[in-house]
Amino acid sequence: MSTDGATLFAILGMAATTFACRISGLILGPRFRPQGRLRAAFDAIPPAVLTAVIAPTVLVTGWPETVAGLVTVWAAFRFPMLATILVGVVAVVALRHGLG
């Protein structure tokens, strides 16, 4: 297998950019204290990402995933994030194997 210079340059460039993004968060994070609306926006990022990841599965696959998605939404209003994820995983496994 051979790699041309452009491909190697692209891989190294992406690696450097990824490293720079991650290290900048570690360096700037302690100095940056968002407040007000900016903090609310940052707090909304994890549920938004989780929704973007699971929404295609809930909407496109069968009924066990759709019901598990509804159970997960219900849990999201009552439990912290980690517990909500656990409820969703248990629901989809139970529905796939028990009723599906």
Buried (B, 14 or more C-beta within 10 A) or exposed (E): EEEEEEEEEEEEEEEEEEEEEEEEEEEEEEEEEEEEEEEEEEEEEEEEEBBEEBEEEBEEBEEBBBBBBEBBBBBBEEBEEEEBBBBBEBBBEBBBEEEE
